[in-house]
Amino acid sequence: MKLIRLLATFFVLSTPLSAGPIFFRECCGRQPCSFITWRGDCCVPTMNLYADFLYWQVHPDGLEFARDGGVSTNSVTEITEQGKILSPGCRAKPALRIGLEVDIGPHCNWDVFAQYTYLSNTFSRSKSPEGTQLLPLVWNLGTPPTDGLSYAKGKWRHEINVLDFGLGHTFCVDKCLMFRPHFGLKATWQKLKYSVVYQYMETTSVTSQDAICFTTDFNGIGLRGGLESRINVCGCMSFVGNFAFSAVYSDLNTYRQDQHINDIFSGTSPRVTNVWFNCEHCTLVPVTEIFVGLQWDVPMMCGYEYYLLLGWEGQVWWNMMQYVLISNGTGVNNYDFGQPGNITTQGLVARLGVCF
C-alpha cells in the first residue's frame, strides 16, 4: 500500500512535466502555453531570469596582412599561379550572456531589464611562401625586402563586455501575438589587439624581424532601442524575432607600436622600438542587433515555468576598426588613417530561462 501511495504521489508531482498543460490549466487557471497571467490582466511574468550560451563567430574587417604570389614580374609575363591574400580569418568561440526582466508592480506589462554579455576571441594565421613571393601589406618604416618575406603571421585578440539596461512595455494583441518595444542604454568596455610579424632573410645567416602591434581601447555608453516580437505557432512553440539599434559614444583610443630586430637568431641583436604613438578621437559607433529563433515553454508548477530558446543572432559594430597605417616608402612622415572597418559577430544562441 505504501508503494502504491508513493507511486501515486510521484505521478501527481511529475504530471507538470509529462502532461503539463492539463495540470497547469487546472492549477493556474490559464490556457496552456498562452502568455503568463499571474497578476490579473497582465501578460508578463513578475520576473524572467535567463542565461544564454553563445557560440559566436567574430569577423573584423581589414586584417589582411600579406600577399603570397599571384603577380608576375612585369606586365608582359604570363602568371603561372593563383595568389592568395592572407588574413587571420575568423573563428567561432563560446561566449555567455545573462539577463533579468522585472515587472514594475502596479504598471501592468511595464518592466525594467538588464543583460550582460561577455565575449573573448583569439585567432591567428601564419604563412611561409608558397608562391613566387610573399610580400607584406602592413608596412613598417623603411623599404620592404625585395626578395620577399620568409615568414608572416597575423593575430587578432578581442575582449568585449556589454551591459544593456532599460525599460520595456509588452503589448499582447491576443494569446498568440506579443510585441515588446524597449528603450534604454548600452554600455561597453572593449579591448582590441591586432599584431603582425614579418621575418625576412638579409643574408643566408641573418634573419630580420618586424613586429607591428595595433591596440584599440573603447569604453562608451549610448542610447539603445528595439522591438521584440513573439508569435505562437503551435502548442507550446513560438517564433521569436528581435531587433535593436544603439548609438554608443566615447573616445576611441588607438595605439601603434612597431619593433625591429636585425637578427632574431643571434641572441644579441637588440629589439628597437621605431614607431610608438597614440591616436585619440571622439566617435559615435552605431550598433545593430538582429535575432530569430524558436522558443519552447514548459510549465513546471503554479506560478513557474521554464523555457528553451534556440536561434541565431548577428551584431555589427560599425567603424570600430580605425587604424593608423604607414604607406610603402622610406619617409618618416608618411602616416595615414586606414579605411574604417566593422566588427561583425554572429552565431548560435541557446537560452534557458525561468519565469516566476
Stockholm file with secondary structure:
# STOCKHOLM 1.0

chainA/1-356         MKLIRLLATFFVLSTPLSAGPIFFRECCGRQPCSFITWRGDCCVPTMNLYADFLYWQVHPDGLEFARDGGVSTNSVTEITEQGKILSPGCRAKPALRIGLEVDIGPHCNWDVFAQYTYLSNTFSRSKSPEGTQLLPLVWNLGTPPTDGLSYAKGKWRHEINVLDFGLGHTFCVDKCLMFRPHFGLKATWQKLKYSVVYQYMETTSVTSQDAICFTTDFNGIGLRGGLESRINVCGCMSFVGNFAFSAVYSDLNTYRQDQHINDIFSGTSPRVTNVWFNCEHCTLVPVTEIFVGLQWDVPMMCGYEYYLLLGWEGQVWWNMMQYVLISNGTGVNNYDFGQPGNITTQGLVARLGVCF
#=GR chainA/1-356 SS CHHHHHHHHHHHHHHHHHSHHHHHHHHHCSCTTSCCCSSTTCCSCSEEEEEEEEEEEEEESCCCCEEESCCCSSTTSCCCSCCEEECCCCEEEEEEEEEEEEECTTSTTEEEEEEEEEEEEEEEEEECCCSSCEEESSCCSSCCCTTCCSEEEEEEEEEEEEEEEEEEECEEEETTEEEEEEEEEEEEEEEEEEEEEEEEESSSSCEEEEEEEEEEEEEEEEEEEEEEEEEEEETTEEEEEEEEEEEEEEEEEEEEEEEEESCTTTSCCCEEEEEEEEEEEEEEEEEEEEEEEEEEEEEEETTEEEEEEEEEEEEEEEEEECCEEECSSSCSSCEEECCCEEEEEEEEEEEEEEEC
#=GC SS_cons         CHHHHHHHHHHHHHHHHHSHHHHHHHHHCSCTTSCCCSSTTCCSCSEEEEEEEEEEEEEESCCCCEEESCCCSSTTSCCCSCCEEECCCCEEEEEEEEEEEEECTTSTTEEEEEEEEEEEEEEEEEECCCSSCEEESSCCSSCCCTTCCSEEEEEEEEEEEEEEEEEEECEEEETTEEEEEEEEEEEEEEEEEEEEEEEEESSSSCEEEEEEEEEEEEEEEEEEEEEEEEEEEETTEEEEEEEEEEEEEEEEEEEEEEEEESCTTTSCCCEEEEEEEEEEEEEEEEEEEEEEEEEEEEEEETTEEEEEEEEEEEEEEEEEECCEEECSSSCSSCEEECCCEEEEEEEEEEEEEEEC
//
